[in-house]
Amino acid sequence: MELLTVFKEYNNKKLEGIPEIIYSNLYEKVLNKFYFEFNINGDNYLYSPMYIQLIGGKFPELSMFIADNEQFLNSLKDYILKSLFKYSAIIEENSYYLSSAQSVFIARMSHSRDHRFEVKFYSHYEDELTTAYKDKIYIGRDFINIGKFERKYLGLKKYFLSLLEQNEKMQERAKHKIRYFDDYEKPYLNEIDYLVKEVFRDSMERVKLFRDTSIHLIPTARLNDVLDSVIYIQNLMIEIRDFTGEFEVKLRLREENDFVKYLTKFSKDLKDALQYLRKLTFHLHYKISKMEV
């Protein structure tokens, strides 16, 4: 119920502090095909772009709030998309799925604490939403604070915290889902665990050196230092991505299908983080060079 309790604080209000951005065609398409899914007490409630409930049981309190708060919900969509534009590369990374005329964009919101939410994103074909909803494609996750748009450390901190958390979940699932666990524990699972913790330590130390919320706020004298740190973190992430990819191939060859889907999601989050780091390096290179884009 925490999700609905927080939402009610914004009853009949628009979210504030959202920057003005002109959407590209891809982002406009995503906005028009934006479906909300609310996770409340373990149950999911899916709503269409016109706020018609498609999946989930009866929940009169939620239904009443949805019906009376189109203004808030529209601003929440805008908030989420602009957060993704500024602090991720999920839309760009998944344009293959999202640019299709039949594809929809699903944002599953789960309350975390205070005004903070975890948002998992999926894509699916519109005409299969109610008949084959389990077949939706996971495309990434984000962590938002609807009370505060701007994020320190260029929004990087959440990637490292998420990586640490997802590694713990993956390691635990591996114990129960992999048939030949002993074959994989030392050469792969232990190594991934070591690499993730190393990346977390090194990356957190580096991002503490720049608390900026946007690239344009970084003083010129510090641009190269920030870029060097971003590239260093990117290289660490590439090492984990490549090693995880090798592990995934091994699992598929031996048909460890009960576990491999969890590793695939872990890999997807790694790829999203890498794409965002690349996005940052492009902007930093351009700002340092003072080249007109």
N, C-alpha and C positions, 0 to 999 in steps of 0.2 A: 504493500500500500504506500510505501515511501515515495514511489514515482508520482503517484496521483497527488499526494500531500504537497510535494514540491511544486507540481504543476499548478495547483490551486492558488499558490502565492502569486501567480501571474494571470489570474482570472480576468479575462477581457482586456488584457494588456499585450502590447508588442514587446518583444525583447529589445533591449537597448544596447548601444555600443557596437552595433554591427557596421563594419566599414562599407562604403559605397564601392561596388564593383560592377562593371558591365560584363555580363556573362557572354562567353563564346557560345557558338551553336551547340557544342557538346554539353556544356553546363546547362543551357536552356532546356535541352532534351531531357537531361536527368531531372531537372526541376519539375518538368511537366509529367514525368513518369515516376514521381517520388511517392513511395508507399511507406507509411509508418507501421512498425510492429512494436507493441509495448509489452515488455516482459514484467508481469506483476505476480509475485508469489509463485513463480515457476510456470505460470501459464502465459501463453502468447496470444495477442489480439492484433490481427492485421487489418489495416484500414487503407482504403483506396485513396488516390489523390483528391477525391471529392469527399473524403471522410465517411465513407460507407464501410461498415464492418464486413469483412469477407471471411475471416477465420477466427475462431475462438468462441467460447461459451458466452452466456448472458452475463453482463456486468453492468447493471443499470447506472451505477455511479460514474463509471468511465464513459459510458454512452452519453450520459447527460452532459458531462464536461466537454466531450468532443463536439457535440451538437451546438454548444454555446460558445465555443472558443476558436472559431475559424481564424480570427485575427492572430491569436497567439500561435496557433499551429503553423500558419503560413510564415510567421516570423521565425519559428523554430526551424522550419525547412531551410529558410534563407541563412540562418545562423550556422546550421550544420554544413551546408554547401560552401559557404564562405570560409568556414574553418578548414574544410578540406582543401580549398583553393590555396589558402595561405600556409597551412601547416602540414600538408601531406601531398602525396601524388597519387592517391587512390583512384581518382577519376581518370587521370591521364594514363595510369598504368593499366587500367581495365577498359580502355576505350573499345577494344575488340568486342567486348560483351555489350557495353553501354550504348554504343552508337547504332546498334541494330534497331530497326523500327519496331520489332516485336519485344525487345527487352525492356524490363522495368528495373527500377532501383529501389531496394528495400533497406530501410534503416531500423534495425532492432535496438531499441533503447532499454537499458537496464540501469536502475538506480545504483550508484556506488556509495556516496556520502554527501551530505550537505546539498549543494546544487550541482554536484558532479555526476556524470553518467558515462557508462561504457556504451559505445554504439558499434554494433557489428553490421557490416554491409554485405548485401547479397544481390545477385542479379538472377532473373528468371524470365521465362517467356510469359507474356501477359495472359495468353489463352490457356496456360497450364497451371496458373496460380492455385486454383481451388481443387484441381484434379490430381496434381503431382507436386504439391508444395515442397515435399522432402527433397526434390531434385534440384532445388535452388543452388546456385553457385556462390560460395563464399569468396568475397573479393577484398576483405580487409576489416580493420577496426580502428576506432579513434576514441579518445577520452576527452570529453568536453565539460566545461563549467559554464552553465547557462547564465551565471551571474557575472561572468568576467570573460570577455572574448580574447583579449591579448594573452599570450603565453611567453613566459621567460625562456631563455636559452634557445631562442628561435623555434620553440616547440619540440626540441629534441629529447628532452628528459623523459617524456612519456614513452618513447620508443624503447629506451633502455629498461625502464621499469616493467613494461609489457613483456619484453624479451625474457627478463628474469622470471616473471610470473608464468609465462607460457612454457618455459623450459621445465619448471617444477611440475606443471600439470602433465607435460609430455613424458617426463621421466617416470612419474607415478603410473600413468596409463600403460607405459611399456611393460611394467612388471606384470600386468594383468592381461595384456592383449597380445604380446609376442609369444608365439609357441616355443621358439628356440631362443629364449632370452639370454642364456649364457653365451651363445655365439656372438651376440651383438653388444653385450654390456661393456666389456673393456675396450674393444676397438672403436666403437661408435658412440654409445650413449655416454660413457664416462668422458670421452673427448669433447663431445658437444657441451656437456655440463661444464667442463673446464673452460672451453672457449667462451661460452656465454658469460660466465662469471668474470673472466678476464676482460671481456669487452665492456661489461657493466662498470667494473672498477676504473678502467682507463678512460672510458668515455665520460663518466660522471666527473672525474677529476678535470677533464678538459673543458666541459661545458660550464663548469663553475667559474671559469675565467671570463665568460661572456654571458651576461644576464639580459642581453638585449631581446626585445620582443619582435623586432623587425630588422631586416638588413639595412634599410635606409637610415636607421638610428645608430648604426655602428660608426664610430669616428673613423675617418680615413686612415689615421695612424695605426688602427688595430685591424684593419681589413685583412691584411696578409696573415696575421696570426690566427684569426678566426678561420680563414680559408684553409690554412695548414691543418688546423684541428679537425675541421670537417672532412678533409681528405684522409687524414689518419684514421678517423672513425669509420669512414667508408671502406677503407682497406681491411679493417678488422671484420667488418660485416661481410665483405666478399669472401673472406676465409671461412666463416661459418656457413654462408650460403652454399659454397662449393662442396664443403665437407658433408653438409646435410643432404645435398643433391646426390652425392655418391651413396650415402646410406639409404636414401629412398629407392635408388635403382636396385640395390641389393635386396631390399625388402620385397619389391615387386617381383623380382626374379624367383624368390622363394615363396611367393604368394602369401605374404604376411598381411592379408587384406584387412584384418580386424584392427590393425594398428596404423597402417600406412596412411589412412585418411587424416589421422591426427598430425602426423609428420608433415603432410601436404599443407595443412593449415599453418603450421609453424613456419614452413618454407615460404608460404604466401606472405606472412607478416614480415619476414626478412626481406623479401623482394620489394615490398611496399616501402620499408624503411630505406632501402638502398636507393630507390627511385626518388624519394624525397631528398636524400643527401645529394644526389646528382643535381636535382633541381636547385638546391642551395648553392652548389659549386658554380653552376652556370651564372646565377645572379651575382655572386661574389666576384667571379672573373670579370664580368661586364662592368661592375661598379669600380673595380680596381683599374681596369683599362680605360674607363671613362668613354667607352665606345658607345655610339648610338645604336640601340637595338631596333 
